[in-house]
Amino acid sequence: MQRNKNILTVILTILYVFSSCTGPAEQTVPTDLPYLVVLGITQDGGYPQTACDKECCKKAWLKPELRRMVVSLGIVDPATGSKWLIEATPDIKEQINRLKFISGSATSAVTGIFLTHAHIGHYTGLMQFGHEAIGAAEMPVYAMPRMNEFLSTNGPWDQLVRYQNIRLLELADNEPVTLVPGLTVTPFLVPHRDEYSETVGFRITGPTKSVIFMPDINKWDIWDEDINEIIRNNDFLFIDGSFYKNGEIDGRDMSAFPHPFIEESMIRFGSLPAGEKQKIFFIHLNHTNPAIHDSYASEEIEKAGFRVASQFQVVPL
């Protein structure tokens, strides 16, 4: 009976995951090693974006299967059944539910949450852990010092701390956090618009693979790290692809926008060997970005040797 129940769970999981907004169909969920799940690929406002009546969003309003959630990753350790989120997005309800089904877990509970910075798409999902919703008990939330201070001293987030719905755990630059033996998450500072907090990327390291998650960063030349070396030393990179090119937002000169355009990144990484280019996935796509709704743009990216992140794709660690 238990075996039949497990088989049914697997079948339902496959149907649930691939019924909408799937990643590459050839990918499978590992049963032994930790793995990462891409739970969302868009910029903070999601796709379609609120009140957007332009061509870029029209199809997605009419066809729910075209919609995409705000950028987030899930980390799963099958051996312990533990699950972690990177980012607490406005879509966190759906993302937690999807992570449950993808992992085959009996519970929606997550073990902890890691935050990159204090922009609305990356932390506001924490509201779901308050007494008005989940009413969580000391959910571990990992964040940098300024991010911790922001959450502790500004409402309504400080109420989550006072009511002990969340428990803030302080991160430090380039100091790894061990989730389970052989699985770590390491923050590293990146330059971005730091009005309320620092901004970090994360290096997720498992038994066999390492993944870089860097959804927000200013232009590559501003960073004092060698991005090419980071590419060489890791297996997969999910990097800021917010905008495809200057001019995609009507009537605005975007040259000073604090993001590297996909076109700029493809030029910068154009001389890399094919194997290095294949490591790079563009993520955090704005609703105006043609890579999210125009197959031609995605084809151009793939033709250049790079890839666009897919919602619900799975990466073994």
SVG drawing of the C-alpha trace seen along z (x, -y; Angstrom):
<svg xmlns="http://www.w3.org/2000/svg" viewBox="-8 -59 47 61">
<polyline fill="none" stroke="black" stroke-width="0.4" points="0.0,0.0 2.8,-2.4 4.6,-1.7 1.4,-2.5 1.0,-5.7 4.6,-6.7 4.1,-6.0 0.9,-8.0 2.7,-10.9 5.4,-10.9 2.8,-10.8 0.9,-13.7 4.1,-15.7 5.0,-15.3 1.6,-16.3 1.5,-19.3 4.9,-20.6 4.6,-20.2 1.0,-21.4 2.1,-25.0 5.2,-27.2 7.6,-24.3 11.3,-24.2 13.1,-21.9 11.1,-18.7 14.3,-16.5 15.2,-17.5 14.4,-15.1 14.3,-15.5 17.2,-13.7 16.3,-11.2 19.6,-11.1 21.7,-14.3 20.6,-17.8 19.2,-19.9 18.1,-23.4 14.7,-24.4 14.1,-27.7 10.8,-28.9 10.6,-32.2 12.5,-34.1 11.1,-37.6 12.0,-41.0 10.3,-42.2 7.0,-43.2 6.5,-39.7 5.1,-39.0 2.6,-40.4 3.3,-43.4 0.6,-45.3 -1.4,-47.7 0.6,-46.9 -1.6,-47.2 1.2,-47.2 1.9,-44.6 4.6,-42.9 1.9,-41.9 -1.3,-41.5 -0.8,-37.8 0.1,-36.9 -3.1,-38.6 -5.1,-36.4 -3.2,-33.2 -2.3,-32.3 0.2,-29.7 2.4,-32.4 2.8,-34.1 6.0,-33.9 6.7,-34.4 9.2,-36.6 12.8,-35.4 13.4,-32.8 15.3,-29.5 14.4,-26.5 17.0,-24.1 16.0,-20.6 17.9,-17.9 16.2,-14.6 18.1,-12.8 16.6,-14.9 13.5,-16.2 14.6,-19.8 13.8,-22.7 15.1,-26.2 14.0,-29.3 16.3,-32.0 14.2,-35.2 10.8,-35.8 8.9,-37.1 5.3,-38.4 4.6,-35.0 5.8,-33.0 2.5,-31.2 2.6,-29.6 6.3,-29.0 6.2,-27.2 3.3,-25.0 5.2,-24.2 8.3,-23.3 6.3,-20.9 5.0,-19.1 8.3,-19.1 10.1,-17.7 7.4,-15.1 7.3,-16.3 4.3,-15.6 4.6,-19.1 4.9,-22.7 7.2,-23.6 10.5,-25.2 13.6,-25.0 14.8,-28.6 14.9,-31.6 17.9,-33.5 17.5,-37.1 19.7,-39.0 18.5,-42.6 15.7,-45.0 13.9,-45.5 10.2,-44.6 10.5,-41.4 13.1,-39.9 11.7,-40.1 8.0,-41.2 6.8,-37.6 7.9,-37.5 4.4,-39.0 3.0,-35.5 4.7,-34.3 2.9,-36.7 0.0,-35.9 -2.5,-37.0 -1.3,-34.1 1.0,-31.2 1.7,-32.4 5.1,-30.8 7.3,-30.1 10.8,-31.4 11.3,-30.8 15.0,-31.2 15.7,-34.2 19.3,-34.6 20.3,-38.2 23.2,-40.6 23.6,-43.1 21.9,-46.1 19.1,-43.9 18.6,-42.5 18.5,-46.1 16.0,-47.1 13.6,-44.2 14.1,-44.8 13.4,-48.5 10.7,-49.1 7.1,-48.1 5.4,-45.8 8.5,-43.6 9.6,-44.4 6.3,-42.8 7.4,-39.5 10.5,-39.8 8.7,-40.8 6.1,-38.1 8.9,-35.6 7.3,-34.6 10.8,-34.9 14.2,-34.6 16.9,-36.8 20.3,-35.1 23.1,-37.3 25.2,-36.6 28.7,-37.8 30.4,-38.4 32.0,-35.2 31.3,-33.2 29.5,-29.9 26.4,-28.7 26.2,-24.9 22.6,-23.6 23.5,-20.0 27.0,-18.3 28.2,-18.9 25.6,-21.6 26.5,-25.3 25.2,-28.7 27.8,-31.5 26.8,-35.2 29.1,-37.7 28.6,-41.4 27.8,-43.0 27.3,-46.6 23.6,-47.6 21.1,-50.3 21.6,-49.8 19.0,-52.3 17.9,-50.1 20.4,-47.2 23.4,-45.6 23.0,-43.5 24.5,-40.0 24.6,-37.1 24.8,-33.5 27.1,-30.6 25.2,-27.3 27.7,-24.4 26.6,-20.8 28.4,-17.5 29.1,-17.7 28.2,-21.1 28.2,-24.8 25.7,-27.4 25.9,-31.2 22.7,-33.2 23.1,-36.9 19.8,-38.4 20.7,-42.1 24.0,-43.8 25.2,-47.1 27.3,-47.1 30.0,-44.5 32.8,-47.1 31.8,-48.5 32.3,-45.3 35.8,-44.7 35.5,-40.9 36.6,-39.1 33.3,-37.7 35.2,-35.5 37.0,-33.8 33.7,-33.2 32.3,-31.6 35.4,-29.3 35.1,-28.2 31.4,-27.3 29.1,-25.0 25.9,-27.1 25.3,-30.8 21.9,-32.5 22.8,-36.2 21.1,-39.5 19.2,-39.6 16.7,-42.3 16.8,-44.1 17.7,-42.8 19.0,-46.1 18.7,-49.9 15.5,-51.1 13.2,-48.4 11.3,-50.8 9.7,-53.4 10.9,-57.0 13.7,-56.3 17.4,-56.3 18.3,-53.2 22.1,-53.5 22.5,-54.4 20.2,-51.7 21.9,-49.8 21.8,-46.4 24.0,-44.8 21.8,-44.4 21.8,-40.9 23.3,-42.3 26.2,-43.8 26.8,-40.5 26.8,-38.5 29.4,-40.8 31.5,-40.7 31.3,-36.9 31.4,-36.4 35.0,-35.2 34.5,-32.5 34.7,-28.8 31.3,-27.3 31.3,-25.2 31.7,-28.3 28.9,-30.1 26.6,-27.2 26.9,-27.7 25.2,-31.1 21.4,-31.5 19.8,-34.9 17.3,-35.5 15.3,-38.4 13.7,-39.4 11.7,-42.6 8.2,-42.4 9.5,-44.5 12.4,-42.1 11.7,-40.3 13.5,-37.2 10.5,-36.5 7.8,-36.8 9.6,-36.8 11.0,-33.6 13.3,-35.5 15.1,-37.1 15.5,-33.7 16.8,-32.2 19.4,-35.0 20.6,-34.3 20.8,-30.6 22.5,-31.1 25.2,-33.2 25.8,-30.2 23.9,-31.3 20.5,-30.4 17.5,-31.9 16.4,-30.4 13.3,-28.4 10.7,-28.4 10.8,-25.1 14.0,-23.9 16.0,-21.6 19.8,-21.7 21.4,-18.8 24.0,-19.9"/>
</svg>
